Amino acid sequence: MTMEAKLLSHLGLCMRAGKLATGEEGVMNAIRSGEAKLVVLALDASANARKKYRDKCASYRVALLEASTRGELGACVGKLERVALAVCDDGFARLIGKGQAKPTEVK
């Protein structure tokens, strides 16, 4: 099983456990409230979306992982396309992040 497949599988498990925030407003609320432990951002997100999530994660000190496509992220959680997902559990964040999370920085 590839790293990408494991990531998507873990995100699906996280969704079934009720520890995942989806949708733009849901993810932003999770970041602002401190619930988000890790944000997964699609590689094919627009430049504007990338900047918004990178800046928000940097200011609230939330780990950011860029992986997969919006279609794959949506499919793994049983929804339509998703640009960002917020993991709201420390255990799942460690499991999913395992050394893959990149420190957020503004370019």
Secondary structure, DSSP 4 states (H G I P E B T S, - for coil): --HHHHHHHHHHHHHHTT-EEESHHHHHHHHHHT--SEEEE-TT--HHHHHHHHHHHHHHT-EEEE-S-HHHHHHHTTSS--SEEEE--HHHHHHHHTTTPBPP---
